[in-house]
Amino acid sequence: MTEQPFPLESTPEAAQATIREEFAFFGDWSERYQYLIDLGRKLPDFPEEWKTEEHRLHGCQSLVWIVPSGDAGRLDFAAVSDSAIVSGLIYLALRVYSGRSARAILATDPDYIAAIGLAKHLSPTRSNGLAALLAYIREQAQRAAS
């Protein structure tokens, strides 16, 4: 696994609060989309050899690959997309969930999505992809916890 930059904040709740604060700074959605693109560029390098069907996340219109590692005490996720905006959505999800215990992941609802207005401003296909990503992370946490 490549070096993980997450978690940035001490708890999932702190990560969501920071995300809300950062997005509140922007006045309109064109600025917020640009910020999402910029965040996606911060994802750590994802090895080309991991871009396989085995690691592909289905349910996304864009190509998304995700690789979990760890155990119930700490789950890390490496992920990447061929889409700039989807990469930003991945960054936000990993910021909240990667590097956390399975218990913390399962106890954390992705409140930041509604709080920053993502739910209203994503296309249906991107919303489906984000839901698939969050479901995958949750599924991995459930597997690790059992």
N, C-alpha and C positions, 0 to 999 in steps of 0.2 A: 504494500500500500504506500502511496506517496505521502509525504508529510501533510498532515491535516492542519489547516488554519483555524479550525473550529474546535471548541466553542470560543467565540469572541467575548461573550458576556457570561457571567457566573451561573445564570439560570435561564431556562427557556422564557420565563416571564420577563426577565430583564432584556433578553434579546428582542422580544415582541415590543416592549416599551420603547426601545431604541429605534426599532424599525418605524413605529408610529411617529416618533419625534422627527426622524430624518425625512419621512414623506410629508409631514405637516409643513416643512420648510418650503416646499414647492407649491407655486400658485395654481398651476394647471397640469392637465394630464400629458401634454407634450413634454413638459419638463420631467414629469415622473417617469414616463417611458424612457427618456434619455438616461435618467438615473438608473433605471432597471438595466439598461444596456451596459452602462458603466460598471454596475455591480457584477454582471455576468462575466465581464473581462477579468474580474478578480478571482474567479474560480481557479484552483490550483491546476497545474498541468495534469491531463488525463492521458495515460499511456495508450498509444494507438492499438496495442495488442489487446486492450480491454474492450475495444469497440467491436464486440461480437454479438451475435444473436442471443447468446446466453445472458448477456448483461443489458440487453435492450429493454427499455420500458415500453410496453405496449399500452395503447390508450392515448398516446400523444400523436398529433399530426406531424410534429417535428420529430427528428431522430433524437432520442435521449438514451444515454447509457448510464447505468448506476451500478456501483459495486459496494456492497456492504462489507464491513469487517468488525471484529470485536465480539463481545459477549454481553450478557445482561448488565454487567457493571458499566460498560461503555461501548456504545455502538458508533462507529464512524461510517460515513458515506462519502464516496467519491462519485461525482457525476458531471456530465457535460451534455450539451445539446448543440445541434448544428444551427440553432436559431438564437439570435442575440437576445431577444426579449425572454425566451424560455430559459436561457442561461441565467438571466437575472432572477427569474422566478425560482430556479434551482438554488441560486445563491441564498435567497431569503429563507427557503425551506431548510437548507443545511445550516444556516446561521441559528435557526431556532432548535433544530433537532440533532444535528451531527455532534458527536462527542459527548452525548448524554447517556444516562442509564436507560435501560428499557423501561423501567418504571416511570422515569421523568417524561419520556416520549409518550407513553400511553396516557399519562395524566395531563398532557398539554394539548388543548384544542388550538387550532391555528387561527386565533382571534385576529391576528394582524391582517388577514385577508380582507375581512369586512371593515376593519378599523381604518385602513388606508384607501379603501374604495376599489380594491382590485376586483372584487366580485362583480361590480357594476361596469368595469372598464375593460375586462378581458373578453375576447371573442369566445363563443361557445367551445370551439376546438381547444383554445388555450386553457379555458376553465376545466375542460375534461382532462387535459393533460396534467394540470396542476393537481386535480383530484386524484388522478392515477399515481402521481409522485407521492403525495401525502399518504395514500392508502398503502403503497409499497413500503414506505418508511415505518408505518404503523404495523404492518404485517411482519416485518423483520423484527420489530421490538417484541411483538407477541410471541414469535418463535423463540427469541432469545430468553424471554421471561419464563417460558414453560419448560 
